[in-house]
Amino acid sequence: MNTDQLAEVTNYRFADLVDMALDAVECHGLLRWLMDHTDPRDMTIRAGPGKELKITKEVVKLVLGIPSSGGSIPTFGWAQRKQVASNFRASIGIGNRPIKVEFLRQRVAASGVDQLTMRCFFLIVMNRLLFPSASWNITNSDIVMTEHMDRMAQIDWCQLVYNHLCDSVQKWHQEKPKAATRTIYGCSVVILIYYLDNLDHRSCPTDRHGVPRIRHFHREVIFQLAKADKNKHRGSPTTYGNCHFRSCTDTCYFYGPKESNGSSDFSVHIPRLDTLLSEKIKLLPARRRNKFTKALERHDKEIDKFCLSVKKATNNLAQERRNLAATFAELIDDVLRAESPDESHEDAPVSDDEDDMDSQHQTHADSQSEEYEGNDTQPETDNGTGSSGDDSPTGGRIPLFY
């Protein structure tokens, strides 16, 4: 992409994806193992005793760096979806032929910055990275998601990707484990990078806190980490989970993504003793090194437990404030709806019945929870046809959009 096109992508709040170093995923064995070990009930990767990673919308944000605030995409009926797809086909002059990714790449390579060219770019992103399905061609769902290009920056894409990933993990576990053909749906790159990023191995990226994390993972890093994590048992099925996890405080996931104002809910950082004293430890004789290493590890684990407690309390407090804000927002809406059209907002009387308002607040605060309406906007799977081997989205090399 040229400079002008990059500027347009930035306006849509997708600039971080352009800097990604990953162009393909070749460790389909590890991907299948991770899908097997991801619990669809709570979206937690359980890789072994004491090795659990919960996948959340915030994890999607930290890995991909796509927009994480705003609304959902409009819901289209079957007839509307067909019409939207037909209109797009007419706009690119392809008729009823399948819309191949290479065709859209050529359009983007022509260096245009018009809305249609940018839509072609985002169609590739949806089909190859964010919402991959069993189809190699652009689907009607991809086209529908890009129908309103003027609203792309106002959509909570992290929530949509997370919802689709939840559905994909659920679908994976509902299929027969020994089926001849199995397709991995959803943005499995999130699961892959999230897992590898938590391994304690020398092949991990040296920058442990820079986001989005997809910027720090290229094909060779993933290959080396997957190789190191593989359990080497001759004559048995290939499994993973060989590497230990690093301390949670030594990753970007402990602190969470930054908000739009540049601050995060939890920003304290306590350095680890084994990191501060690593150079000194190396100078010790081998026979004495282990004693010091174990002592530092015990202390660091205690600090990790303390930090987790503080983070949990901080997140609970933040959620209570959000719930409180939502409660009062609803009360204000009730007052506004009760006003007559002729009354002025500035002169409208305010109820002095504080006890009644406190009672309503208590009732709402005990029961209210925020829901997201993105579950019914997931991409279709083109007849649900799966495939395996090097020609499938999960066999051999899994290409991304660039």
N, C-alpha and C positions, 0 to 999 in steps of 0.2 A: 504494500500500500504506500502511496506517496504522502507527502506532508499534508496536503489539503484533505485527503481522505482520513488521515489520522486525526486531524482537527475535528472532522465531522463525527468520528467515532467517540471522541472525547466529549462532545456535546451531548451524546446519548448516554454518557456515564459508563462506557464500556472500554475505556482506554487501557485498563490493566490487562485485559485479555490479549491485546495486540502485542504486549511485551512477553507473553508466555514463551518459555523455551521448549515446551513439549510439543512434538509434532506427531507422535505415534506412541501407542502402547503395545509392547510385544510380549508381556508376561501374562498371558491369558490364564495360565495355571494358577498364579497367585490371585488373580481377579476372581476366579471361580471359588477358590478357597475362602477368600474374604466374604463373598456372597453367602457361602455356606455357614460362615461363622458370624454373620450379622443377624441379630435377633429382630425379626420384623415387629415384635410386640413393643419394643422400646427403642428400636434403632441403635442398638449397642453392639459393637464389635467385641466378641469374647474370644480372644486368641489364646487363652490359657489361664491358669490360676493367677489372680492378681493383675491380669492384663485385659482391661476393659476400656473401651473408648466409645463414648456416647456421641452419635452423630446428631447435630442440631442445625438449625438455620444459620446460626453464627459460624459454625464450622464451614458451611458452604461459602459464606462471605469471606472468611479468612483464606480459603483455598483458591477461590475464583476471583474475588474482588468485584463482582457484579453488583448492580444496585440492590439495596436491601430495605428500601422504604418506598412507600407509595401504595397504590391499589392493585387490583387484579386486572386481567384482560376481559373484555366483554364476552359474554356467553352467546354463541351462535347456534341456531338450530341447524338441522341437517341441510335444509334447502338453502339457508343463508351461507353455510360453509361451502356448499357446492358453487354458489354464485360468486363468492369471494375468490375462490380458486379459479373459476372461469375468467373472472376479470383480470386476475394477475397473469394468467396464461396469455390472454389477449395483449396485455401490455408489453410482454417480452416476445410476442410473436412466435410462440412455440406450438400453438394449437393443442391437440389432445395427446401429444407425445409425452413420455415421462420427462420430468424436469431433473436432469442430472446435475450433480454438484459441479462437475467440470465446466458445464455450460455457464453456470453462474460465476465461476472463478474467472472465466474469460471476460465476462461483463465487468467484473470488478477490476481486472487487470488493465482494462481500457482507460483507467485513471479518472473516471467520472466522479463527481461529487453530488450529482442529483439524487433525489430521494429514491428513485427506482434502483439506482446502482447500490445505494446504501442498504436498501431492502434486500438485494441479492446477497450482500455481505452477511446480514443478520440471518438470512435463511440458512446459510452455510453453518453459522454458529449454532443455530437451533438444532439442525439435523445432525451435525457431526459431534457436537460437544455437550450442549446443555440438555437436549431431549432426544438422544439417539433411540431409534427403534429397530425393528427387524428389516426396515427398508433402506436400501442404499440411495434411493431417490427422494426428492423433496416431497413431503406429504401435505395433504390438505391442512393438517393441524399446524405444520410449520408456517404455511401461508397465512392461516387465520391469526396466528400469534403476531405476525408482522403487519397486519392490516392497517393499524393506526400508528404509523411511524411517528406522528407528532406526539404520541403519548409514551413512547418507548422509555424515556428517562423517568417517567412518573409511575412505572410499574415495579412492584416488589419481585424482582426476578429470583432473588435468593429463596423466597418462600415458594415460588412455583417450582423451582428446581428441587427443593427439599421435598415438597409434596409428591412430585413425580418419582423421586428416588425412593420414598417410602413405599409407593405403589409397586415399584420395580422389585424391591426386596421381597415384598409380600408375594408377588407373582413368582419369583424365583423359588421360594420355599413351597409354593403350591404345586409346582411341576414335579414330575417323577425324577428323582435323583439320577437314575440310570438311563434317562431318555437319550436316544441317539443324537438328537439335535436340541441344543439349549442355547437360547439367546439371552445375553445380559442387556436388559433395558436400563434406561436412566443414565444419569451422569455418574458412572462408576469411577471416573477419574477422581472424584471427591473422596470416595472411600479409599482408593489406592494411595493417594498422596497423604491423606490424613493418617493412615496406618504407618506408612513408611517414614513419615516425618516424626513419628514418636519412637522409632527404633534408636537404640543407643549403639551406633556403629560409626566407624571413621568415614564411611562413604556418604554419610548424610551431609547436606549442604552446610557450609561453615556459618552462614547467616541463619540463625535459628529463629529470629523474630521478625524478619522482613516479610511484609505481605504485599500482594497475595502470594501464597506459597507456590502456586503453579509456575510462578516466574523463576523459582529456584530449582525446579526439577526438570531435567532433560532426560533423554532416553538412556544415556549411559549411567546416570545416577540411579535411575529406577532399576536398571538391569543389575547393577552391582549390589544394591540393597536386597532385591529379590533373591539373588544368588546367595547372599550371606544369611538370609532368613530361612532358607530351605533346609528342612531336616533331611539329612543324608542317611537313609536306611535302605540298603540294597534289598531288592525283592519285595518292597512294600510300596503302597501308593504314595505319590508325592504329596507331602504336607509341608506346612510352614509354621512359623512361630519359634524359630530357633534363637532369635536375638532377644535380648532383654529390652524393656522399655526404659527410656530416659526419664528423669524426674519431670513431673508435669509442670513445675515452675520453670523449667528450662526450655519451654516451648511458647509459641505465641498464643496457643489455644487457652492457656491458663488465664490470660488477661482479657481475652475477648476482643472483638473488632472495635475500632474507634467509631465514635458517633460523628455526625456531620460537623459538629463544632470542634472536632479534633480531640475531644476528651473521651475517656472510656469509663465504664462503671467502676473498674477496679484497676489501679495503676501502680500499686506498690510492688517493688521488686527487691527480694532478699537474695543476695548472692550466695551461692553454695560454697561450702568450705573446700570441697574437693576441687572446685574450679579455681578458687583463690590460691590454693596451695599446690596446684598441679605441678608447677615447675620444681618446687621444693621436694615434693614426693619423689620425683624422678631421680633426685640426687641421692636418695637413701639406698643402702645396700638392699638387694632383693630379699634377704632373709628378714629384714625389719620393715620393709615397705608394706607388706600385707596387714600388719598390725595397725599401722596408722590409717591405712585405707579403710579398714573395717570400722575403726572408731569414728572417722569423719562421716562415713556412710550412715552410721546409726544416728548421728546428730542431725545430718541433713534430712533424714526421714522424719524425725520429730518436727523439724521446721516445716516440712511439706504438709504434715497433718495440720499444723497450726494455720498455715496459709490457706488450706482448703476450707477450714472452719470459718476463717475471716471472709473468704470469698463467698461462701454460701450465705453467711449472714448479710453481707453487702448486697448480693443479688436479691435476697428475700426482701430487704428494705426497699431496694429500687422497684421491685415488682409491686409492693404495697403502695408506693407513691403513684405508680402508673394506674393501679386500680382506683386509688382515691381520685386521681384526676379524671378518669373515665366516669366515675360516679357523679362528681359535681358537674361534668359536662352534660350528663343526661338530665340532671336537675335543672340546669340552665336552659336546656332545650325544652323541657316541660313548661318552664315559665314563659319562654318565647312563644311557644305554641298556644298558650292560654291567653296571650294578649290579643286584643281586638285590632283589626287592621288600622283603625283610626288613631290608636294610641301611639305615642312617641316612645322609642326605646329608652331615651334618656329620662323621661318623666314617668316611666312605668313604675308602679309601686312594687316594693320588695317586701315579701312576707317577713313579719317579725317573729313568727312562730319558730324559734330556733330549735325547740324540742322536737317539733315535727320533722324539721330538716335533718336533725341528728339521727332521728329514728329511721328516716329513709336512707340516710347514708350507711347506717349500720346494716340494714337489710341488704342493700346493694353490695356493700363491701364484702359481706359474707358469701355472696353467691355469684358475683360477677366474674367473668373471665373473658378475655379477648379471643375472638375466633377469626380465622382467616378464610376468605372465600375463594381460595385458589384451587380447591380440589377437583372442580369440574372442568378444568381447563387443560387437562393433560393431553399430550399428543396421541394420535391413534397409532396403531401398530401394523397397518397395512395387512389385514387378513390374519395377523398373528403368526406369520410364517417365520420359523426360526431356521437357522442353518448352523453348520459347524465346519471346522477345518479352516484353511487359509482364506476361504471365500466368504466367511461370515464375519459379522461385526465383533464376534468374540474369539474367533479362531486366528491364531498367528498374529499378524500386525493389525492393530486397530487404528486407522488413520483419524486424525482430528482435522479441523477445518483448514489449517495451514501448516 
